[in-house]
Amino acid sequence: MIKAVMFDMGGTLEDLYSDEKNDKATAYALYDILKKHQIDVPYEAEPLWKIVGAGIQAYKKDSERTMMELKPEQIWCDWGFKDVPVDKVKLAEISEEIAHMWETTFYDRSLREHAAEMLKGLKEDLGLHVAVVSNTGSLFQVFSTLEQYGVRQYFDEITLSSIVGYRKPHPYVFRIACEQARLDPSECAFVGDTLSRDVVGPRRAGFGRIFKINSFLTPQKDIGKFDVEPDYQITDIYDVYTILKKEQEQEKQ
């Protein structure tokens, strides 16, 4: 019997999108943060971001290889600003602010349609444990964004790569989430938007159900072939509730 449902954040609970406009906005938002904290750099906003952004993309590529997540001060000091002459002590102090900005500026984010109703049904109707398991370079952004969406109250646990140090599909991030729920993986369902992270990881961890819903990120992250498939490929996230409700009713018969 499924007793918990765990969700990826960006691309799953959220719709997200990014283009050149977001990239440019990130450049100026970063520059504004540095100016606010009186941190001098020898570049204007766009040339600076060309260097820093390349460093962040290099980090992203490396972290996907290692399946490890560094803390914000390591990401931005050792990778993003690696080749920029800057006061690294001051930079480390504001790295979480930069990380939060990057997550919310580089991507346009919005709560996926029907997600609130789905979460309410899982929690209040089906009585399930509800959690987030997400890869992120920010310590606090997921928490604050769920508050902004008005759905934070539905979540029992939030497991983030930035806090636990492991990135999906590393088995430890899923194991930590299950340990927090005090449940066996077979009693848990996972919902995500990528085969490479959100199906491979929970499948190897032994999750009982896996749902996949496509997003803007899906074709970017799912390059190549994968030897796994979800139990359910859905197009409306509300289907998570209706499918699990039907399963509960069948189990009671």
C-alpha positions in Angstrom: 0.0 0.0 0.0 1.3 3.5 -0.9 1.6 5.6 2.2 3.6 8.5 0.9 3.9 10.6 -2.2 7.2 12.5 -2.9 7.5 15.2 -5.5 10.2 16.8 -7.6 9.9 20.6 -7.5 10.9 22.4 -10.7 9.1 21.0 -13.7 6.8 18.8 -11.6 5.0 20.8 -8.9 6.0 23.8 -10.9 5.9 24.8 -14.5 9.1 26.6 -15.4 10.6 28.2 -18.4 13.9 30.0 -19.3 15.2 31.9 -22.3 17.6 34.7 -23.1 15.4 37.2 -21.2 15.9 35.2 -18.0 19.6 35.0 -18.7 19.9 38.7 -19.1 17.7 39.4 -16.0 20.0 37.1 -14.0 23.1 39.1 -15.1 21.6 42.4 -13.8 20.1 40.9 -10.6 23.5 39.4 -9.7 25.2 42.8 -10.4 22.6 44.5 -8.2 23.3 42.1 -5.3 27.0 42.7 -5.5 26.5 46.5 -5.5 24.1 46.3 -2.6 26.7 44.6 -0.5 29.5 46.8 -1.8 31.4 44.0 -3.5 33.5 45.3 -6.3 34.2 43.4 -9.6 36.1 44.7 -12.6 33.2 44.0 -15.1 29.8 45.4 -15.9 26.7 43.1 -15.5 26.6 41.2 -18.8 30.4 40.6 -19.2 30.4 39.5 -15.5 27.6 37.0 -16.0 29.2 35.6 -19.1 32.1 34.5 -16.9 30.1 33.5 -13.8 27.4 31.8 -15.8 29.9 29.7 -17.6 31.3 28.6 -14.2 27.9 27.7 -12.9 27.1 25.6 -16.0 30.5 23.9 -15.5 29.4 23.1 -11.9 26.0 21.9 -13.0 27.7 19.5 -15.4 30.1 18.2 -12.8 27.4 17.8 -10.1 25.3 15.7 -12.5 28.4 13.5 -13.0 29.2 13.1 -9.3 25.6 13.3 -8.0 26.9 15.5 -5.2 25.7 19.0 -4.3 27.9 21.6 -2.8 26.9 24.4 -0.4 26.0 27.8 -2.0 29.3 29.4 -0.9 31.3 26.6 -2.6 29.2 26.8 -5.8 29.5 30.5 -6.2 33.0 31.1 -4.8 34.8 28.0 -6.2 32.9 27.7 -9.5 30.9 30.8 -10.5 33.5 33.4 -9.4 36.5 31.1 -9.8 38.1 33.4 -12.5 36.8 36.7 -11.1 38.9 38.8 -8.8 36.5 39.4 -6.0 36.5 39.4 -2.2 35.6 35.8 -1.6 35.0 36.3 2.1 32.2 38.8 1.4 31.0 36.7 -1.5 30.6 33.6 0.7 28.5 35.6 3.1 25.9 36.4 0.4 26.1 33.2 -1.6 22.7 32.0 -0.4 21.1 35.3 -1.5 22.7 34.8 -4.9 21.6 31.2 -5.1 18.0 32.1 -4.2 18.1 34.8 -6.9 19.4 32.4 -9.5 16.7 29.8 -8.9 13.9 32.4 -9.1 15.3 34.6 -11.9 17.0 32.3 -14.3 13.7 30.4 -14.4 10.1 31.7 -14.6 8.3 29.6 -12.1 4.6 29.0 -11.4 2.6 26.4 -9.5 1.4 23.8 -12.0 -2.3 23.8 -12.8 -4.3 21.6 -10.5 -1.3 21.0 -8.2 -3.0 22.7 -5.1 -6.1 20.6 -5.5 -4.1 17.5 -6.0 -2.0 18.1 -2.8 -5.1 18.8 -0.8 -6.6 15.6 -1.9 -3.6 13.5 -1.1 -3.2 15.0 2.3 -6.8 15.6 3.5 -8.7 12.9 1.6 -6.3 10.0 1.3 -4.3 10.8 4.4 -0.9 10.3 2.8 2.5 11.5 3.8 3.5 14.2 1.3 7.1 15.4 0.7 9.4 17.2 -1.7 12.7 15.7 -2.9 14.5 18.2 -5.1 17.8 19.1 -6.6 18.6 22.8 -5.8 21.6 25.0 -5.2 19.7 27.1 -2.7 19.1 26.3 1.0 15.8 28.1 1.5 14.2 28.9 -1.9 12.0 25.8 -2.1 10.6 26.5 1.3 9.8 30.1 0.6 8.4 29.3 -2.9 6.0 26.7 -1.5 4.8 29.4 1.0 4.3 31.8 -1.8 2.2 29.3 -3.7 0.1 28.7 -0.5 0.7 25.0 -0.4 3.5 24.6 2.2 1.0 23.2 4.8 0.5 20.1 2.7 4.1 18.9 3.1 5.4 16.8 5.9 9.1 16.8 4.8 11.3 18.6 2.3 14.5 16.9 1.3 16.9 19.1 -0.7 20.2 18.3 -2.4 21.7 21.5 -1.0 21.1 20.3 2.5 21.8 16.6 2.3 24.7 16.9 -0.2 23.4 14.2 -2.6 21.6 14.9 -5.9 19.0 12.8 -7.6 19.4 10.2 -8.9 21.8 9.3 -6.1 20.1 6.6 -4.0 20.9 8.3 -0.7 18.7 11.3 -1.4 15.7 9.0 -1.8 16.8 6.9 1.2 17.0 10.0 3.4 13.5 11.0 2.3 12.2 7.5 3.2 13.9 7.5 6.5 12.4 10.8 7.4 9.0 9.4 6.5 9.7 6.2 8.5 8.6 4.2 5.5 10.0 1.5 3.3 10.6 2.7 -0.3 8.0 0.2 -1.5 5.4 2.2 0.4 6.3 5.4 -1.4 5.4 6.9 -4.7 7.5 9.5 -6.6 6.4 12.1 -9.1 8.9 13.8 -11.4 9.5 15.1 -14.9 12.7 13.3 -16.0 13.7 9.8 -16.6 17.3 10.5 -15.8 16.6 11.8 -12.3 13.0 11.1 -11.3 12.5 7.6 -12.7 16.0 6.1 -12.6 16.6 7.2 -8.9 13.4 6.0 -7.2 13.2 2.9 -9.4 16.7 1.9 -8.2 15.7 2.8 -4.6 12.7 0.5 -4.8 9.8 2.9 -4.8 6.4 1.3 -5.1 5.0 3.7 -7.7 6.6 6.2 -10.1 4.7 8.9 -12.0 6.2 11.0 -14.8 4.9 14.3 -16.2 6.7 16.2 -18.9 8.1 19.7 -18.6 10.3 22.3 -20.2 13.3 20.6 -18.7 12.4 17.0 -19.8 14.1 17.1 -23.3 17.1 19.0 -21.8 17.8 16.4 -19.1 16.7 13.2 -20.8 19.3 12.9 -23.5 20.1 9.4 -24.4 18.4 6.1 -23.6 17.3 4.9 -20.2 16.4 1.3 -19.3 13.5 2.4 -17.0 9.9 3.5 -17.4 7.5 5.1 -15.0 4.4 3.2 -13.8 2.3 6.1 -15.0 2.9 8.7 -17.7 0.5 11.5 -16.9 -0.4 14.9 -18.5 -2.3 16.4 -15.6 -0.8 16.3 -12.2 -4.2 15.9 -10.6 -4.1 12.3 -12.0 -1.7 11.5 -9.1 -4.6 11.9 -6.7 -7.2 10.1 -8.9 -5.0 7.1 -9.5 -3.9 6.7 -5.9 -7.5 7.2 -4.7 -8.6 4.4 -7.0 -5.8 2.2 -5.7 -6.9 2.8 -2.1 -10.5 2.0 -3.0 -9.5 -1.3 -4.7 -7.3 -2.3 -1.7 -10.3 -1.8 0.7 -12.5 -4.1 -1.3 
